[in-house]
Amino acid sequence: MTLKEHEYVRQTLERYTNCRLEDFCDHILITNFKRYILRFQEKTKAQFSEGNFRIANAKNLNCTMIDFGIGSPQAALVINCLAYLDNLKSIIMLGMCGGIDDILKTGDFLVPSAAIRGEGTSRHYMPPEFPAIPASSVNLYCIGAVRKLGLTPHSGIVYTTDRRLWEFDEDFVGYLRNRRILAIEMELATLFTVAYRYELPIGSVMLVSDMPLQRRGIKDKKLSEAIYAKHMETHLDAGMDAVAKLNANWDKVSRKLTSEW
């Protein structure tokens, strides 16, 4: 091999985003949804480019948004690549999840405190007994951003799976119901684990997009469109406010982070 690891990873990030590394901002929002990044670009007048990932750089906010796709391998890839940025300060995931606990309802916001590693990708970065947890210093700003919008965020444990169409597996559904799991999704455990491996401050604001264990609770096309129409703007505003507060208070945040690693 002629390339060293850091050279290869940095070149991969440039190729996948079609963006120069020097154009990345200090704070990164990541998402799974094309609509989110297009709306972010529209709201902020960010510079947009597209490769395998979509990226929008809002220099005036010191905030970059990346749409990295769906699933744990993609989640690991984007964090692994971002770890080699010289200026990276924080990462916040804006994603969706299926509510498991009946205390939730569609449209609620969740700031997870931990994720169960039900996928397979994270084992390549940390041993299986290691917990998948975000940086509490970042999560606090995520909670504050949701509260600023007049909403009450839920906090607790989510389950990360690498399986789609699990809703009709009765054994798995029983497992979820009996473990006090708030919600299920497909990336957070990987994101948290890889971020911890590379000492990257990460948090998340998740939107409950459906309640799949309830009668007629599975997200269909109609519900999907309604979620975007009713909640996407609020979700983006929460993420952008969290980034703004992190950026403004970074000296204080960075001191707190020394105790988390």
C-alpha positions as MATLAB code, in Angstrom:
seq = 'MTLKEHEYVRQTLERYTNCRLEDFCDHILITNFKRYILRFQEKTKAQFSEGNFRIANAKNLNCTMIDFGIGSPQAALVINCLAYLDNLKSIIMLGMCGGIDDILKTGDFLVPSAAIRGEGTSRHYMPPEFPAIPASSVNLYCIGAVRKLGLTPHSGIVYTTDRRLWEFDEDFVGYLRNRRILAIEMELATLFTVAYRYELPIGSVMLVSDMPLQRRGIKDKKLSEAIYAKHMETHLDAGMDAVAKLNANWDKVSRKLTSEW';
ca = [
       0.000    0.000    0.000;
       1.321    3.437   -0.904;
      -1.219    5.479    1.086;
      -1.048    5.835    4.850;
      -4.264    5.378    6.822;
      -4.886    9.057    7.498;
      -4.296    9.930    3.850;
      -6.649    7.202    2.647;
      -9.438    8.165    5.055;
      -9.195   11.869    4.284;
      -9.256   11.194    0.556;
     -12.258    8.896    1.039;
     -14.161   11.684    2.801;
     -13.389   14.087   -0.026;
     -14.463   11.556   -2.655;
     -17.677   10.595   -0.851;
     -18.757   14.204   -0.336;
     -17.210   15.789   -3.445;
     -16.065   18.506   -1.037;
     -12.653   19.822    0.017;
     -11.787   19.086    3.639;
     -10.990   22.737    4.278;
     -14.633   23.572    3.495;
     -15.977   21.468    6.392;
     -17.187   23.459    9.393;
     -16.316   22.721   13.034;
     -19.745   21.366   13.989;
     -21.469   18.610   12.005;
     -25.131   17.656   11.758;
     -25.663   14.219   10.236;
     -28.903   12.758    8.933;
     -30.425    9.994    6.811;
     -32.785   12.144    4.843;
     -32.374   13.995    1.561;
     -35.290   16.274    2.420;
     -33.529   17.382    5.598;
     -30.317   18.427    3.916;
     -32.100   20.155    1.061;
     -34.186   22.134    3.548;
     -31.055   22.917    5.595;
     -29.378   24.221    2.457;
     -32.433   26.310    1.647;
     -32.678   27.765    5.170;
     -28.990   28.599    5.517;
     -27.929   29.229    1.904;
     -25.220   26.636    2.511;
     -22.815   25.474   -0.180;
     -24.129   22.104   -1.408;
     -22.277   19.253   -3.077;
     -22.966   15.572   -3.623;
     -21.012   12.366   -4.012;
     -21.977    9.129   -2.270;
     -22.910   11.445    0.614;
     -24.688   14.792    0.323;
     -23.122   17.743    2.140;
     -24.056   21.347    2.842;
     -21.603   23.779    4.460;
     -23.119   26.802    6.220;
     -20.000   28.823    6.979;
     -21.956   31.629    8.668;
     -23.214   29.124   11.263;
     -19.964   27.127   11.444;
     -22.166   24.113   10.699;
     -21.956   21.366    8.084;
     -24.780   18.903    7.421;
     -24.146   15.478    5.877;
     -26.725   12.998    4.586;
     -24.824    9.706    4.886;
     -27.545    7.200    4.014;
     -29.109    4.414    6.061;
     -27.712    1.682    8.283;
     -24.808    0.882   10.538;
     -22.051    0.384    7.914;
     -22.744    3.847    6.511;
     -22.885    5.268   10.034;
     -19.491    3.791   10.887;
     -18.018    5.044    7.631;
     -19.063    8.655    8.111;
     -17.807    8.829   11.719;
     -14.561    7.040   10.884;
     -13.938    9.579    8.120;
     -14.935   12.621   10.166;
     -12.467   11.541   12.851;
      -9.640   12.611   10.546;
     -10.804   16.210   10.189;
      -8.414   18.592   11.898;
     -11.084   21.069   12.991;
     -13.969   18.820   14.079;
     -15.587   19.792   17.377;
     -18.996   18.112   17.623;
     -21.439   15.840   15.807;
     -25.221   15.700   16.251;
     -27.414   13.073   14.620;
     -30.871   14.137   13.450;
     -32.648   10.854   12.804;
     -35.963    9.071   13.150;
     -36.947    6.103   15.275;
     -39.865    3.809   15.907;
     -41.395    4.205   19.343;
     -41.541    1.025   21.446;
     -42.608    2.310   24.870;
     -46.243    3.432   24.966;
     -45.261    6.635   26.774;
     -44.167    7.877   23.347;
     -46.306    9.082   20.472;
     -45.587    9.980   16.881;
     -43.978   13.412   16.698;
     -42.209   13.182   20.063;
     -38.504   13.983   20.338;
     -36.031   11.672   22.010;
     -32.477   12.420   23.167;
     -31.114    8.918   23.824;
     -28.806    8.301   26.770;
     -27.562    4.949   25.423;
     -28.095    2.467   22.606;
     -28.131   -1.333   22.663;
     -25.682   -2.717   20.120;
     -28.029   -5.012   18.229;
     -26.187   -4.415   14.952;
     -22.895   -6.000   13.922;
     -20.769   -3.120   12.692;
     -19.738   -1.625   16.037;
     -17.906   -4.809   17.080;
     -15.163   -3.859   14.617;
     -14.431   -0.763   16.709;
     -14.995   -1.758   20.336;
     -15.458   -5.096   22.157;
     -19.066   -6.308   22.506;
     -19.269   -5.653   26.251;
     -18.584   -1.954   25.755;
     -21.655    0.333   26.110;
     -22.747    2.629   23.284;
     -23.169    6.053   24.854;
     -23.138    9.645   23.588;
     -21.170   12.526   25.071;
     -23.317   13.926   27.879;
     -21.885   17.407   27.314;
     -23.311   17.408   23.783;
     -26.569   15.720   24.802;
     -27.285   18.500   27.294;
     -27.356   21.032   24.472;
     -29.605   18.732   22.447;
     -32.048   18.555   25.374;
     -31.893   22.311   25.797;
     -32.596   22.916   22.107;
     -35.751   20.783   22.211;
     -36.944   22.481   25.392;
     -36.348   25.901   23.831;
     -39.002   24.978   21.257;
     -41.516   24.453   24.062;
     -41.305   20.649   23.859;
     -40.303   18.025   26.417;
     -37.703   15.562   25.114;
     -37.713   11.963   26.293;
     -34.466   10.327   27.354;
     -33.565    6.670   27.718;
     -32.292    3.592   25.908;
     -32.844    2.815   22.238;
     -32.191   -0.418   20.373;
     -30.057   -0.295   17.222;
     -30.775   -3.043   14.706;
     -29.355   -3.875   11.286;
     -32.581   -5.611   10.321;
     -35.495   -4.186    8.397;
     -39.052   -5.577    8.514;
     -38.611   -6.947   12.021;
     -42.111   -5.862   13.059;
     -43.680   -9.269   12.337;
     -41.143  -11.310   14.338;
     -43.083  -12.046   17.527;
     -40.045  -13.261   19.503;
     -38.082  -10.096   18.733;
     -41.085   -7.889   19.496;
     -41.426   -9.635   22.850;
     -37.752   -8.990   23.567;
     -38.176   -5.279   22.865;
     -41.276   -4.995   25.045;
     -39.646   -6.671   28.040;
     -36.412   -4.628   28.149;
     -37.749   -1.126   28.886;
     -36.508    0.043   25.499;
     -37.899    3.401   24.415;
     -37.395    3.150   20.652;
     -35.698    1.289   17.814;
     -33.575    2.594   14.937;
     -30.619    1.572   12.755;
     -27.558    3.742   13.457;
     -27.122    5.195   16.949;
     -25.196    2.366   18.637;
     -22.717    2.401   15.779;
     -22.430    6.178   15.776;
     -21.865    6.310   19.543;
     -19.373    3.441   19.561;
     -17.240    4.664   16.673;
     -17.337    8.218   18.001;
     -16.102    6.996   21.380;
     -13.356    4.994   19.683;
     -12.064    8.166   18.062;
     -12.904   10.532   20.957;
     -15.481   12.517   18.981;
     -18.148   14.412   20.958;
     -21.512   13.186   19.684;
     -25.175   13.534   20.603;
     -28.510   13.098   18.884;
     -32.046   14.398   18.580;
     -34.371   11.662   17.330;
     -37.916   12.088   16.041;
     -40.470    9.364   16.750;
     -41.799    8.726   13.246;
     -44.149    5.826   14.062;
     -45.288    3.462   16.805;
     -44.830    0.097   15.055;
     -46.077   -2.111   17.888;
     -49.415   -0.350   18.143;
     -52.453   -1.183   16.057;
     -52.086    0.603   12.713;
     -48.918    2.213   14.092;
     -46.476    1.138   11.358;
     -45.336    4.010    9.166;
     -46.941    3.886    5.738;
     -46.531    6.332    2.853;
     -49.231    8.681    4.160;
     -47.757    8.849    7.665;
     -44.267    9.342    6.272;
     -45.372   12.404    4.334;
     -47.198   13.755    7.378;
     -44.075   13.407    9.537;
     -42.038   15.496    7.137;
     -44.767   18.125    6.819;
     -45.420   18.483   10.544;
     -42.076   17.876   12.219;
     -39.071   18.282    9.882;
     -38.801   22.040   10.390;
     -38.901   21.741   14.165;
     -36.351   18.930   14.085;
     -33.948   20.985   11.985;
     -34.416   24.022   14.214;
     -33.534   21.940   17.281;
     -30.349   20.648   15.669;
     -29.291   24.064   14.442;
     -29.926   25.651   17.848;
     -27.885   22.949   19.597;
     -25.008   23.623   17.207;
     -25.275   27.380   17.748;
     -25.096   26.951   21.518;
     -22.196   24.488   21.293;
     -20.328   26.865   19.020;
     -20.907   29.841   21.325;
     -19.919   27.920   24.470;
     -17.221   25.660   23.085;
     -14.510   26.647   25.549;
     -16.703   25.528   28.448;
     -17.870   22.393   26.630;
     -14.354   21.326   25.706;
     -13.243   21.538   29.349;
     -16.142   19.268   30.395;
     -15.312   16.779   27.656;
     -11.917   16.040   29.203;
     -13.722   14.108   31.962;
     -15.760   12.044   29.465;
     -12.862   10.443   27.632;
];
